[in-house]
Amino acid sequence: ANYQLRRGYYRRHIFFAGYHHHDLNDSIKRPEFNPQYLNNGRNYGGFPFIGYTFQYINTDNVNYPLTGKRYTATILKQGTGFTGGMNLLRIDAQYSKYTPFGKNWYGNWDFIGTVKAPFRMAYINQRAMGYQEFYMRGLENYVIDGYAAAIAKYTVKKKIVSFQIPLPWNIKSIPYIPFAFYAKTYADIGWSENVSELNNRLNNRFLYSGGIGIDIISLYDIFLQVEYSINPLGEKGLFLHTKTNF
């Protein structure tokens, strides 16, 4: 359950609470094989949670902003204690700044971070990079767990062309489909810290990636991102991302 309180046009307060229950049937997650998965010696468990999110959005567009800024901060308490089991205290933060340079040139900074306690926690609570929007470009195929992680992203792009395609049928609300194309280059840096016995080759080290790409924007702010990236492992690849307003 959640309750939202909007103060002014740009600020929003979100309060949420609930109860999670996990019942794992996969043999890989059985307690004798992975006792730390739920950190309770069983393949099931439940816990209450409560949290608060502050959100500020002041941009020209929610889905594909070109000017303005936005930031979000969340604090979450999971479980009734402070150590053992599924107990967790987590703080997340995100800040984005969008700047027009003129002549159809734009730039934006994105900072994302999370920190969790206790540092030795249930494996399922260690999620950091590689989930939802918390990823580095070029490392989309990797999950990098940790009790603390941060990413900084910078993008420079230029609008190269825009046009409209008329629709053959008569719909007053949608007489045509618009398209806009932005060419871009980008660079990301990041770090994910974890306890030594749970390390993988991307933990506890400086991470970097970069690349070039094209963003395609269309009706209702539906957009497609085509990106060619290189990551710190020397891997190169083409990645596709989509987002809609639905």
SERO-4910 file (N, C-alpha, C, O; in steps of 0.05 Angstrom, whole numbers):
BEGIN
 pado doro    nc1    nc2    nc3   cac1   cac2   cac3    cc1    cc2    cc3    oc1    oc2    oc3
  Ala    A     17    -24      0      0      0      0     18     25      0     40     24     11
  Asn    A      8     46    -12     23     71    -12      4     95    -11    -19     94    -19
  Tyr    A     15    117     -1      1    142      0     18    164    -11     41    167     -4
  Gln    A      7    180    -30     23    200    -43     12    228    -36    -12    233    -35
  Leu    A     30    246    -30     24    273    -23     39    292    -41     64    291    -42
  Arg    A     25    308    -56     38    326    -75     37    355    -64     15    366    -60
  Arg    A     60    366    -59     62    394    -50     74    411    -73     97    409    -79
  Gly    A     56    427    -85     65    442   -108     66    426   -133     56    403   -134
  Tyr    A     76    437   -154     75    424   -180     98    404   -184     94    385   -199
  Tyr    A    120    408   -171    144    392   -177    150    371   -156    164    351   -161
  Arg    A    141    374   -131    149    357   -109    127    337   -102    103    343   -102
  Arg    A    136    312    -95    118    291    -88    130    275    -65    154    268    -66
  His    A    114    269    -45    121    252    -23    106    226    -25     81    226    -28
  Ile    A    119    203    -23    107    177    -25    113    161     -1    137    156      5
  Phe    A     93    152     14     96    135     37     86    107     30     64    105     18
  Phe    A    101     86     36     92     59     29     98     39     51    117     43     66
  Ala    A     83     18     52     87     -3     71     74    -29     61     56    -28     44
  Gly    A     83    -51     71     71    -76     62     84   -100     75     99    -98     94
  Tyr    A     79   -123     63     90   -148     73     98   -166     49     82   -170     31
  His    A    123   -176     49    132   -193     28    135   -222     39    143   -226     62
  His    A    128   -241     22    133   -269     29    146   -283      6    138   -281    -17
  His    A    168   -297     12    183   -313     -9    179   -342     -3    183   -352     19
  Asp    A    172   -357    -24    170   -386    -22    185   -397    -47    174   -396    -69
  Leu    A    209   -408    -43    226   -415    -65    225   -445    -70    230   -461    -52
  Asn    A    218   -453    -94    216   -481   -101    240   -491   -117    244   -515   -119
  Asp    A    255   -473   -128    278   -480   -144    299   -494   -127    306   -484   -105
  Ser    A    308   -518   -136    327   -533   -120    353   -519   -115    367   -523    -95
  Ile    A    361   -501   -134    385   -486   -131    384   -468   -107    405   -461    -95
  Lys    A    360   -459    -99    357   -441    -76    350   -456    -50    343   -443    -30
  Arg    A    353   -482    -50    348   -497    -25    368   -490     -4    391   -485    -11
  Pro    A    361   -489     21    379   -479     42    404   -494     45    425   -483     53
  Glu    A    405   -520     38    430   -535     41    450   -528     20    474   -532     23
  Phe    A    441   -516     -3    459   -507    -24    466   -478    -21    489   -470    -25
  Asn    A    446   -461    -14    451   -433    -12    438   -423     14    417   -410     13
  Pro    A    450   -428     37    438   -420     62    435   -390     66    418   -382     82
  Gln    A    450   -374     51    449   -345     54    429   -332     35    426   -308     35
  Tyr    A    415   -348     19    397   -335     -1    376   -319     13    371   -296      6
  Leu    A    362   -330     33    343   -315     50    355   -310     78    342   -297     94
  Asn    A    378   -321     83    393   -316    108    377   -326    132    380   -315    154
  Asn    A    361   -347    128    346   -358    151    347   -388    152    333   -400    168
  Gly    A    363   -401    134    366   -430    135    342   -444    123    340   -469    124
  Arg    A    323   -429    111    299   -441     99    296   -431     70    310   -413     62
  Asn    A    278   -444     56    272   -435     29    246   -419     28    234   -416      6
  Tyr    A    238   -408     50    214   -391     51    218   -371     74    234   -375     92
  Gly    A    204   -349     73    206   -329     94    190   -304     86    185   -299     63
  Gly    A    181   -290    106    166   -265    102    176   -243    120    188   -248    140
  Phe    A    169   -219    113    179   -196    128    162   -171    121    153   -168     99
  Pro    A    157   -154    141    144   -128    135    164   -108    125    188   -111    129
  Phe    A    154    -87    111    172    -66    102    157    -39    104    132    -38    102
  Ile    A    172    -18    107    161      9    107    181     28     95    205     24     99
  Gly    A    172     49     81    191     66     68    179     93     60    155     98     63
  Tyr    A    197    111     51    189    138     43    205    146     19    230    141     18
  Thr    A    193    159      0    206    170    -24    200    199    -28    176    207    -27
  Phe    A    220    215    -32    216    243    -40    224    246    -69    245    236    -77
  Gln    A    207    259    -85    211    261   -113    208    290   -122    188    303   -115
  Tyr    A    227    299   -138    226    326   -150    230    324   -180    251    313   -188
  Ile    A    211    333   -196    214    332   -225    207    359   -236    184    369   -233
  Asn    A    226    372   -249    222    397   -263    236    396   -289    258    408   -293
  Thr    A    224    382   -308    236    378   -335    215    385   -356    191    386   -350
  Asp    A    224    388   -381    205    395   -402    190    370   -411    169    373   -424
  Asn    A    199    346   -404    186    321   -412    194    300   -392    217    298   -384
  Val    A    174    284   -384    180    263   -364    196    240   -375    215    231   -363
  Asn    A    188    230   -399    200    207   -411    227    213   -424    246    197   -422
  Tyr    A    229    235   -438    253    242   -453    260    271   -449    256    287   -467
  Pro    A    270    278   -425    275    307   -419    300    317   -434    319    303   -438
  Leu    A    299    343   -441    321    356   -454    331    380   -437    353    389   -440
  Thr    A    313    391   -420    320    413   -402    308    408   -375    288    394   -372
  Gly    A    321    419   -354    311    416   -327    327    397   -310    349    390   -317
  Lys    A    315    389   -288    328    371   -269    308    355   -254    284    362   -252
  Arg    A    317    333   -243    300    316   -226    317    301   -206    340    293   -213
  Tyr    A    306    296   -183    320    279   -163    301    264   -146    278    273   -142
  Thr    A    310    242   -136    293    224   -120    310    212    -98    334    206   -102
  Ala    A    299    210    -74    312    197    -51    292    178    -38    269    186    -33
  Thr    A    301    154    -31    284    134    -18    298    122      6    322    116      4
  Ile    A    284    119     28    294    104     51    274     81     56    250     85     57
  Leu    A    285     57     59    269     33     63    279     17     87    303     12     90
  Lys    A    260      9    104    267     -9    127    252    -35    122    227    -35    119
  Gln    A    267    -57    122    256    -83    117    261   -101    141    283   -102    151
  Gly    A    240   -115    151    243   -131    174    239   -115    200    236    -91    199
  Thr    A    239   -130    223    234   -117    249    260   -114    265    259   -101    286
  Gly    A    282   -125    256    307   -122    270    328   -107    253    321    -94    234
  Phe    A    353   -110    261    374    -97    246    395   -116    234    410   -108    216
  Thr    A    397   -140    244    416   -159    233    402   -186    230    382   -191    244
  Gly    A    413   -204    213    402   -230    210    377   -231    193    364   -210    189
  Gly    A    371   -254    182    347   -258    166    346   -239    143    366   -234    130
  Met    A    322   -228    138    318   -209    116    319   -180    124    312   -163    109
  Asn    A    329   -175    148    330   -147    158    348   -130    140    370   -139    131
  Leu    A    339   -106    135    353    -89    116    345    -60    121    322    -53    125
  Leu    A    365    -42    119    360    -13    118    374     -4     92    398     -7     89
  Arg    A    359      9     74    370     17     48    363     46     42    341     55     47
  Ile    A    383     60     31    379     87     22    387     89     -8    409     81    -15
  Asp    A    369     99    -24    374    102    -53    372    132    -60    356    146    -48
  Ala    A    388    141    -79    386    168    -88    392    170   -118    408    154   -128
  Gln    A    380    189   -131    384    193   -160    381    223   -166    363    236   -157
  Tyr    A    400    233   -183    399    261   -191    405    263   -220    424    250   -230
  Ser    A    389    278   -235    394    282   -264    391    311   -271    374    325   -261
  Lys    A    409    321   -288    410    349   -297    411    349   -327    429    336   -339
  Tyr    A    393    364   -340    391    365   -369    396    393   -378    383    412   -369
  Thr    A    415    397   -397    423    424   -405    423    427   -435    435    411   -449
  Pro    A    409    447   -446    410    453   -474    434    471   -480    439    490   -466
  Phe    A    449    464   -501    473    480   -508    467    499   -532    484    516   -538
  Gly    A    445    496   -544    438    512   -568    444    497   -594    460    478   -594
  Lys    A    431    506   -615    434    493   -642    429    463   -641    443    448   -654
  Asn    A    409    455   -625    400    427   -623    420    409   -610    419    385   -613
  Trp    A    439    420   -594    457    405   -578    447    404   -549    437    424   -538
  Tyr    A    450    380   -536    441    377   -509    460    359   -493    475    343   -505
  Gly    A    460    362   -467    477    345   -450    462    338   -425    444    353   -416
  Asn    A    469    316   -412    456    309   -387    475    292   -369    489    275   -379
  Trp    A    474    298   -343    487    282   -323    467    266   -308    444    275   -303
  Asp    A    474    241   -301    457    224   -284    475    211   -263    495    199   -269
  Phe    A    466    214   -238    480    202   -215    460    184   -201    438    192   -194
  Ile    A    469    159   -196    452    139   -182    469    126   -161    492    118   -165
  Gly    A    457    122   -137    472    109   -115    454     94    -96    430    101    -93
  Thr    A    465     74    -83    451     60    -62    470     50    -41    493     44    -47
  Val    A    461     49    -16    477     38      6    458     23     24    435     31     29
  Lys    A    467     -1     34    450    -18     50    465    -28     74    490    -30     74
  Ala    A    450    -34     95    461    -45    120    442    -66    131    418    -63    127
  Pro    A    452    -87    144    481    -92    149    495   -100    124    483   -108    104
  Phe    A    522    -99    124    537   -106    101    536   -136     94    537   -143     71
  Arg    A    533   -152    114    529   -181    110    499   -186    113    488   -186    134
  Met    A    487   -191     90    458   -192     89    449   -216     73    466   -230     61
  Ala    A    423   -221     72    412   -242     55    420   -237     26    421   -214     17
  Tyr    A    427   -259     11    436   -255    -16    415   -240    -33    423   -224    -50
  Ile    A    390   -245    -29    369   -233    -45    368   -203    -41    357   -188    -57
  Asn    A    380   -193    -19    380   -164    -13    405   -150    -25    407   -126    -23
  Gln    A    423   -165    -37    448   -153    -47    446   -141    -75    466   -133    -86
  Arg    A    422   -140    -86    419   -130   -114    429   -101   -115    421    -84    -99
  Ala    A    446    -96   -135    455    -69   -140    454    -63   -170    432    -58   -180
  Met    A    476    -64   -184    475    -58   -213    463    -81   -229    466   -104   -222
  Gly    A    449    -74   -250    438    -94   -268    408    -98   -264    397   -117   -276
  Tyr    A    395    -82   -248    367    -84   -243    353    -58   -250    361    -37   -242
  Gln    A    331    -60   -266    315    -38   -274    333    -17   -288    347    -23   -307
  Glu    A    333      8   -278    348     30   -291    376     33   -278    391     51   -286
  Phe    A    384     16   -259    409     18   -246    430      1   -261    436    -21   -252
  Tyr    A    440     11   -283    460     -4   -298    478     16   -313    471     39   -317
  Met    A    502      6   -320    520     21   -337    517     12   -366    514    -12   -371
  Arg    A    518     31   -384    515     24   -412    540      8   -421    563     17   -417
  Gly    A    534    -14   -433    556    -33   -441    558    -56   -421    570    -77   -427
  Leu    A    545    -54   -398    544    -75   -378    516    -85   -372    510    -95   -351
  Glu    A    498    -81   -392    470    -89   -388    467   -119   -382    448   -126   -369
  Asn    A    485   -135   -392    483   -164   -389    494   -175   -363    494   -199   -358
  Tyr    A    503   -156   -345    516   -165   -320    500   -156   -296    490   -133   -295
  Val    A    499   -174   -276    488   -167   -250    512   -164   -231    529   -182   -229
  Ile    A    514   -140   -218    537   -135   -200    525   -128   -173    516   -106   -168
  Asp    A    525   -148   -155    514   -144   -128    532   -128   -111    555   -123   -117
  Gly    A    521   -119    -88    537   -104    -69    520    -90    -48    496    -87    -51
  Tyr    A    534    -83    -26    520    -68     -5    521    -38    -10    507    -22      4
  Ala    A    538    -29    -28    539     -1    -36    548      1    -65    566    -14    -74
  Ala    A    535     18    -80    541     21   -109    534     49   -118    516     61   -107
  Ala    A    548     58   -138    543     85   -150    551     85   -179    570     72   -187
  Ile    A    536    101   -194    541    104   -223    539    134   -230    520    147   -220
  Ala    A    557    144   -247    554    170   -259    554    167   -289    571    153   -300
  Lys    A    535    180   -302    533    178   -331    533    206   -343    521    224   -332
  Tyr    A    546    209   -366    545    234   -381    539    229   -410    551    211   -422
  Thr    A    521    244   -421    513    241   -449    512    268   -463    502    287   -453
  Val    A    523    268   -487    521    292   -505    506    282   -530    514    262   -542
  Lys    A    486    298   -539    471    289   -562    463    313   -579    462    336   -569
  Lys    A    456    308   -604    447    328   -622    423    318   -638    423    296   -648
  Lys    A    403    335   -640    380    329   -656    388    332   -685    395    354   -694
  Ile    A    386    310   -700    396    311   -728    373    314   -748    378    324   -769
  Val    A    349    304   -741    327    307   -760    301    301   -745    300    286   -726
  Ser    A    279    314   -754    252    308   -744    233    312   -767    237    328   -785
  Phe    A    211    296   -767    191    297   -788    166    285   -779    164    273   -757
  Gln    A    145    288   -795    118    278   -788    108    261   -811    111    268   -835
  Ile    A     95    239   -805     83    221   -825     52    223   -822     42    214   -802
  Pro    A     38    235   -841      9    237   -840     -4    209   -840      6    191   -853
  Leu    A    -26    206   -825    -40    181   -824    -62    181   -846    -74    202   -851
  Pro    A    -67    158   -858    -86    156   -880   -115    159   -871   -132    165   -887
  Trp    A   -121    154   -846   -148    156   -836   -151    182   -820   -132    194   -811
  Asn    A   -176    191   -818   -182    217   -806   -187    214   -776   -209    207   -767
  Ile    A   -166    220   -760   -169    220   -731   -159    247   -721   -135    253   -723
  Lys    A   -177    263   -711   -170    291   -704   -149    292   -682   -131    309   -683
  Ser    A   -150    273   -663   -130    274   -641   -103    264   -649    -83    272   -637
  Ile    A   -101    248   -671    -75    238   -681    -74    241   -711    -78    221   -725
  Pro    A    -70    265   -721    -69    268   -751    -44    258   -764    -43    253   -788
  Tyr    A    -22    255   -748      3    246   -759     20    233   -737     13    235   -713
  Ile    A     41    219   -745     60    207   -726     86    222   -728     99    222   -749
  Pro    A     95    235   -706    120    250   -707    144    232   -701    142    212   -687
  Phe    A    167    239   -712    192    225   -707    214    245   -703    215    266   -717
  Ala    A    232    240   -684    256    257   -680    279    238   -675    277    218   -661
  Phe    A    302    245   -686    326    228   -684    349    244   -671    354    267   -679
  Tyr    A    361    233   -650    383    245   -636    408    227   -638    407    204   -629
  Ala    A    430    238   -648    455    223   -647    470    230   -621    469    253   -612
  Lys    A    483    211   -609    495    216   -582    521    201   -578    527    182   -592
  Thr    A    536    210   -559    559    196   -549    558    198   -518    546    216   -508
  Tyr    A    569    178   -504    565    177   -475    589    162   -462    604    148   -475
  Ala    A    591    167   -436    611    154   -419    599    150   -391    586    168   -381
  Asp    A    604    126   -380    595    120   -353    618    111   -335    637     99   -345
  Ile    A    617    117   -310    635    106   -290    619     95   -266    597    105   -261
  Gly    A    630     76   -252    615     65   -230    633     47   -212    656     42   -218
  Trp    A    620     39   -189    634     22   -169    612      7   -154    592     19   -147
  Ser    A    617    -18   -148    599    -34   -131    616    -48   -111    633    -65   -117
  Glu    A    611    -42    -85    627    -53    -63    612    -77    -51    588    -75    -46
  Asn    A    627    -99    -46    615   -122    -33    635   -135    -15    659   -130    -17
  Val    A    626   -152      4    644   -167     21    661   -186      4    651   -196    -16
  Ser    A    685   -192     13    705   -205     -4    696   -233    -13    701   -240    -36
  Glu    A    683   -248      4    676   -276     -4    654   -277    -24    649   -298    -35
  Leu    A    640   -255    -29    618   -255    -49    626   -239    -74    608   -233    -90
  Asn    A    651   -233    -77    660   -218   -100    656   -233   -127    658   -257   -127
  Asn    A    651   -217   -148    656   -227   -175    676   -209   -188    686   -190   -175
  Arg    A    683   -213   -213    705   -198   -225    698   -169   -229    716   -154   -237
  Leu    A    673   -161   -225    666   -133   -229    661   -118   -203    655    -94   -203
  Asn    A    664   -132   -180    661   -119   -154    687   -106   -145    708   -114   -154
  Asn    A    684    -86   -128    707    -73   -114    728    -64   -134    752    -67   -129
  Arg    A    720    -53   -156    739    -42   -176    726    -19   -191    701    -17   -192
  Phe    A    742     -2   -202    732     20   -218    722     10   -244    735     -5   -259
  Leu    A    697     17   -251    684      9   -275    680     32   -294    675     55   -285
  Tyr    A    682     28   -319    678     49   -339    667     37   -365    671     13   -370
  Ser    A    653     53   -380    643     44   -406    636     69   -422    635     91   -412
  Gly    A    632     65   -448    626     87   -465    616     77   -492    617     53   -498
  Gly    A    607     96   -508    597     88   -535    583    110   -550    585    134   -542
  Ile    A    570    102   -571    555    120   -588    528    108   -593    524     84   -589
  Gly    A    509    125   -602    482    114   -606    464    134   -619    471    157   -625
  Ile    A    439    125   -624    418    141   -635    392    136   -619    385    113   -613
  Asp    A    379    158   -611    353    157   -598    331    165   -618    334    184   -632
  Ile    A    310    149   -619    288    154   -637    263    159   -621    254    141   -606
  Ile    A    252    183   -623    229    191   -607    204    193   -625    206    202   -648
  Ser    A    181    183   -615    157    183   -631    133    190   -615    135    204   -594
  Leu    A    110    182   -624     84    189   -612     82    181   -583     92    159   -575
  Tyr    A     70    198   -567     67    194   -538     93    188   -524     94    174   -504
  Asp    A    115    201   -534    141    198   -521    151    169   -521    168    163   -504
  Ile    A    142    153   -539    153    126   -543    181    130   -555    183    144   -576
  Phe    A    201    117   -544    227    120   -556    243     95   -556    240     77   -539
  Leu    A    261     93   -576    279     70   -579    308     80   -578    314    100   -592
  Gln    A    324     67   -563    353     74   -561    369     51   -574    367     28   -566
  Val    A    385     58   -593    404     40   -606    432     48   -598    441     70   -606
  Glu    A    446     32   -583    472     40   -572    494     19   -578    489     -5   -576
  Tyr    A    517     28   -585    541     11   -589    561     19   -567    571     41   -567
  Ser    A    566     -1   -549    582      5   -525    606    -13   -523    607    -35   -534
  Ile    A    626     -3   -507    649    -19   -499    650    -18   -469    647      4   -457
  Asn    A    657    -40   -456    657    -41   -426    686    -47   -416    704    -51   -433
  Pro    A    690    -47   -390    718    -51   -380    729    -78   -384    753    -82   -380
  Leu    A    713    -97   -393    723   -124   -400    733   -125   -428    742   -146   -438
  Gly    A    731   -102   -443    739   -102   -471    717   -112   -489    722   -115   -513
  Glu    A    694   -118   -479    672   -128   -495    658   -105   -510    655    -83   -499
  Lys    A    650   -110   -534    635    -90   -550    609   -103   -559    607   -127   -563
  Gly    A    588    -86   -561    562    -97   -569    542    -76   -575    545    -53   -567
  Leu    A    521    -85   -588    498    -67   -595    476    -73   -576    468    -96   -572
  Phe    A    464    -52   -564    443    -55   -544    419    -38   -552    422    -16   -562
  Leu    A    395    -49   -548    370    -36   -554    355    -31   -528    352    -50   -512
  His    A    344     -7   -525    327     -1   -501    302     13   -511    303     29   -530
  Thr    A    280      7   -499    255     20   -506    241     30   -481    245     20   -459
  Lys    A    225     51   -485    209     61   -463    184     74   -474    185     86   -495
  Thr    A    162     71   -460    137     82   -468    124     97   -445    133     95   -422
  Asn    A    103    112   -451     89    127   -430     65    112   -420     48    123   -406
  Phe    A     63     86   -427     40     70   -419     47     53   -394     30     38   -385
***
